[in-house]
Amino acid sequence: RKPSYFRGQVIEVGENGEMASDIFERPLTKIVGDRTAKVLAAQLDLKTLGDLLRHYPRRYVVRGELTDIESLTEGEEATILAEIEKVSVRRIPGRKGGILEVIVTDGRAKLSLTFFNQAWREKDLKVGAQGLFAGKLGTYKGKRQLTHPDYVMIPDGGDVDSAIGDFAGKFLPIYPATSKLPSWKISQCIRVALDALDEVPDYFPEKILNSFNFPTLKEALRHVHQPISLESAENARTRLTFDEALLLQLVLVMRRAELRALHTTSRKPRVGGLLEAFDKKLPFTLTQGQRDVSAQIESDLAKAHPMYRLLQGEVGSGKTIIALRAALAVIDSGGQAALLAPTEVLAQQHFRSFTSLLGELGNAGELGSSESATSIAILTGSQSTAQRNENLARIKSGNAGIVIGTHSLLSEGVEFHDLGLIVVDEQHRFGVEQRDALRTKAKNPPHILVMTATPIPRTVAMTVFGDLDVSTLRELPSGRSPITTHVINALEKPAFLERAWARIVEEVHQGFQAYVVAPRISENERSDDALAVSHFGLSGEDLARAQRLAGLDEEEPDAPPKISMTSVEEIYPLLGRGALKGLRIAMLHGRLSSEEKDRTMTEFSHGEIDVLIATTVIEVGVDVPNATTMVIMDADRFGVSQLHQLRGRVGRGSAPGLCLLVTKAESESQAMARLNAVASTLDGFELSRIDLEQRREGDVLGESQSGARSHLRLLRVLRDEALIEKARAAAESLISDDPTLAKYPLLRNEVKELRQLESSQFVEKG
C-alpha cells in the first residue's frame, strides 16, 4: 500500500484501489485528545477535523488595540481585549467571602467584571494590566458586566502572543464561543488542527483559482484562522465563501441538466380542445404577464423532457388561472393534472375556483356538459370513506382530469391513470420527499409547476431554486383596488383601536365584509399551525419558534375587547358582544373540522358572514372580492412577507382595501420598524428583501437539513449576491464543458459527497 493525497484527504490506496482515511473526517479525539474533543462536541457540535477547521472566526482583534466595548451586544458570548482601570472587593455582611469587581476600559467605555467569593483573583488582576476577558455580556442595575469571565492576562512588558502562546500574528481571531469554551481555547485547538494538515490538494480547477486570484485551500484555511494581515483574512474568507457558493451551484446546475435529460410525454393542447374552449368563455382578459408566463409553460409542456418551473408572483397577480390553463393543456393531451395544496382550506378554495371558472367545462358526464369537458376531484384527509373511495376510482380511471388535494394525494392507494402535471401551491409547505412521493405516481416523469405567492429576491431564487426555470408575475389584473395600510399602537393610542372596530361596522353597513386575524387559536395555544410560514420556499419552523407569543392578561367577562386578546377563541365572543355586536361573525382556524372550515368559507364567500375572525389559515388562496377591511392583531408577531400575504386578502374587488396592523411594540423597536415598512409599500419584492435582511441565514437556506447546516457556514445570500452570480456562471461553464466533471475528479468527489449528504436534494425547498 502506498499513501496518496486527495481533496485534503490522506488516502491509503490498496491493490483494489480503496480509500482508507480522510483527514477532514478524522475524529477530534485523535487531534486534541479525548477530554478537549468531548468539550468541543458538547459545546459546539464539532466532532471532526473538518468541523473544527470550518468553525470560522467571527471577527479579529488587532494586538495592541483595545476592543470597542460599546459595540458589544447584550447576551453575546464576548471576548474582549481591555485594560484594567479599577479593582475593588466588597464584603457581604454576615457571610464569608465577598464580591470582587474589576472595571475594564477601552479608553471610551467601561465594563464590569464580577467574581463572587474569589477575592484571591485580586493578585492576578492589577490596575493598568491588559488581558483577554471572555463571558456572556449582561446588565445589572443598568451596568454592563461579565460575571465570572474567563481571562488571560498579558504579563508586564509582554504581549498577547507570549501570554497565550498560540498566535503567530498580530490579528487575534475571535470565535463563536460558549461559557465553557472561550475563544482563545478554540484558537488553541485550531492551531493544533492546522499543524495536522500536511498536503491539502485543492479541488478547485486551476483555471478558477487563477481567474479569481484565490489562495489555495490550505492557504485559505490557515489565513482565515491565522491571518498575517486583514487583507489575507479577507481573501481567505472570500475563497471559502466562494467554495460554498460554487459547490451549491454545481449541485443545482448538475441536477438541472439531469432533469432536462429525462424523457417524458409531450403535452400539447389540441386544436378545438378544452383549453381553447376555456379561453373563449373567460369573462376577463389575461394580463400581458399572464399571457407571457402561459406561453412559457405551454412551450415547456410541448417538449419531450419534463418542465421544472417556479412561478412566483405578487399577491393577487393571477397565478391560479395560469395553473388551470396548464392543467387543461395536459388534459387535452390525454393526461391528468394534480394540484397539491398545504391546507384543506386552500384545497377547497382551489376546488371552488376551478369549478366556477370551468362551469360546464368541468362537469364531464353530467347532463348538459360540454363535449370536451373534464371533471374535478378533491381528496382530503377528513373525507368519509365513501367519498374517498369514489374519488379514488375516478382518479384511477382517468375520469377526473383535475385532482386537487392535500397530503392525502401522497398516500398509498392513490393511483392515477396518466399523471402528466403536478402543481404544488405554496410549495414552501412541502418537503422534497412529499413532492417526490407524488411524482412516483406518474408513469412517465411528470411536468412540475411550483408556485409561491411570495416574491423571492433574485439571489434567493438563484441559490435555493437554481434547478428550476423561474417565471415572475408582477402585474396585477385590471380592476384591483389599492390597499391602504396603517399601524395602530394600541398602548399609545387605544382610541385608534376602537376606531378600527367602528370602521369594520361602517364597511359592513355599506355591504362589505372584513377579516380579523389573530396569531393563535386559543390562550393555551403556543402558535397556530400556520404561524410564521417561511417566505422563500423553505420551512418556517425556526421563525415560528422565534415568534413565541406572549401571555395574555386576564379579562373580565363583560370587559370590552383589548389588544391583549390575541387568540381567536377569546376575541371572538368579546367582539361579538362588544364592538361588533349585531354583525354576523364566525371563527376559522386549523382545529375546526373540514366540514366546518368549508362551510364557513362558503358562507363567507356568499356574503352570509360579515366578519371572519381567523388565524393565518386565510393567509393564501382565499379570494373574496367583497372583503375590504382587515385588522391584524399583534401584527408584530408575524414576518414581513406574511403580513403582505395576509393584506392581500382585501382589495381584491372594485372597492379599495384597508389593512390595520395592531401592535403593542415600542415606537423605536425593530418590530415597529418592520410594521412601518409593510405600511409604506405594496411592493412584495421590496418587502421580501427586507424580510430576508431581518432573518437568520438558516431560515433561508434550509437549516433543517444537516448538509446545508454543515456546508453553508459563510455564504449570505444578500451580502454575497455578486459572488453567487460569479459562482453560478462558473458552475454553468464547468458543467457545459464537462457534464460529469470527469476532468476534475477532486471537485466531482466534493459534489458527490454533498449530494449524498442531502439525499440528492442539497437545499430543502420544503
Stockholm file with secondary structure:
# STOCKHOLM 1.0

chainA/1-766         RKPSYFRGQVIEVGENGEMASDIFERPLTKIVGDRTAKVLAAQLDLKTLGDLLRHYPRRYVVRGELTDIESLTEGEEATILAEIEKVSVRRIPGRKGGILEVIVTDGRAKLSLTFFNQAWREKDLKVGAQGLFAGKLGTYKGKRQLTHPDYVMIPDGGDVDSAIGDFAGKFLPIYPATSKLPSWKISQCIRVALDALDEVPDYFPEKILNSFNFPTLKEALRHVHQPISLESAENARTRLTFDEALLLQLVLVMRRAELRALHTTSRKPRVGGLLEAFDKKLPFTLTQGQRDVSAQIESDLAKAHPMYRLLQGEVGSGKTIIALRAALAVIDSGGQAALLAPTEVLAQQHFRSFTSLLGELGNAGELGSSESATSIAILTGSQSTAQRNENLARIKSGNAGIVIGTHSLLSEGVEFHDLGLIVVDEQHRFGVEQRDALRTKAKNPPHILVMTATPIPRTVAMTVFGDLDVSTLRELPSGRSPITTHVINALEKPAFLERAWARIVEEVHQGFQAYVVAPRISENERSDDALAVSHFGLSGEDLARAQRLAGLDEEEPDAPPKISMTSVEEIYPLLGRGALKGLRIAMLHGRLSSEEKDRTMTEFSHGEIDVLIATTVIEVGVDVPNATTMVIMDADRFGVSQLHQLRGRVGRGSAPGLCLLVTKAESESQAMARLNAVASTLDGFELSRIDLEQRREGDVLGESQSGARSHLRLLRVLRDEALIEKARAAAESLISDDPTLAKYPLLRNEVKELRQLESSQFVEKG
#=GR chainA/1-766 SS CEEEEETTEEEEECTTCCCCCCGGGSBTHHHHCHHHHHHHHHHHCCCBHHHHHTSCCSEEEETTSCCCGGGCCTTCEEEEEEEEEEEEEEECTTSSSEEEEEEEECSSCEEEEEEESCGGGGGTCCTTCEEEEEEEEEEETTEEEEESCEEEECCTTCCHHHHHSCCCSSEEEECCCBTTBCHHHHHHHHHHHHHTCCCCCCCSCHHHHHHHTCCCHHHHHHHHHSCSSHHHHHHHHHHHHHHHHHHHHHHHHHHHHHHHHSCCCCCCCCTTSHHHHHHHHCSSCCCHHHHHHHHHHHHHHTSSSCCEEEEEECTTSCHHHHHHHHHHHHHHTTCEEEEECSSHHHHHHHHHHHHHHHGGGGBTTSTTCCTTCCBEEEECTTSCHHHHHHHHHHHHHTCCSEEEESGGGGSTTCCCSCEEEEEEETGGGSCHHHHHHHHTTSSSCCEEEEEESSCCCHHHHHHHSTTSEEEEECCCCTTCCCEEEEEEETTTCHHHHHHHHHHHHHHHHTTCEEEEECSBSSTTCSSCTTTTCCSSSSCCHHHHHHTCCCCCCCCCTTCCCCTTCCBHHHHHHHHHTTTTTTSCEEEECTTSCHHHHHHHHHHHHTTCCSEEEECGGGSSSCCCTTEEEEEETTGGGSCHHHHHHHHTTSSCSSSCEEEEEEECCCTTSHHHHHHHHHHHCCCHHHHHHHHHHTSCHHHHTTTTSHHHHHHCSSCCTTTTHHHHHHHHHHHHHHHHHCTTCTTCHHHHHHHHHHHHHTTTCSSCCC
#=GC SS_cons         CEEEEETTEEEEECTTCCCCCCGGGSBTHHHHCHHHHHHHHHHHCCCBHHHHHTSCCSEEEETTSCCCGGGCCTTCEEEEEEEEEEEEEEECTTSSSEEEEEEEECSSCEEEEEEESCGGGGGTCCTTCEEEEEEEEEEETTEEEEESCEEEECCTTCCHHHHHSCCCSSEEEECCCBTTBCHHHHHHHHHHHHHTCCCCCCCSCHHHHHHHTCCCHHHHHHHHHSCSSHHHHHHHHHHHHHHHHHHHHHHHHHHHHHHHHSCCCCCCCCTTSHHHHHHHHCSSCCCHHHHHHHHHHHHHHTSSSCCEEEEEECTTSCHHHHHHHHHHHHHHTTCEEEEECSSHHHHHHHHHHHHHHHGGGGBTTSTTCCTTCCBEEEECTTSCHHHHHHHHHHHHHTCCSEEEESGGGGSTTCCCSCEEEEEEETGGGSCHHHHHHHHTTSSSCCEEEEEESSCCCHHHHHHHSTTSEEEEECCCCTTCCCEEEEEEETTTCHHHHHHHHHHHHHHHHTTCEEEEECSBSSTTCSSCTTTTCCSSSSCCHHHHHHTCCCCCCCCCTTCCCCTTCCBHHHHHHHHHTTTTTTSCEEEECTTSCHHHHHHHHHHHHTTCCSEEEECGGGSSSCCCTTEEEEEETTGGGSCHHHHHHHHTTSSCSSSCEEEEEEECCCTTSHHHHHHHHHHHCCCHHHHHHHHHHTSCHHHHTTTTSHHHHHHCSSCCTTTTHHHHHHHHHHHHHHHHHCTTCTTCHHHHHHHHHHHHHTTTCSSCCC
//
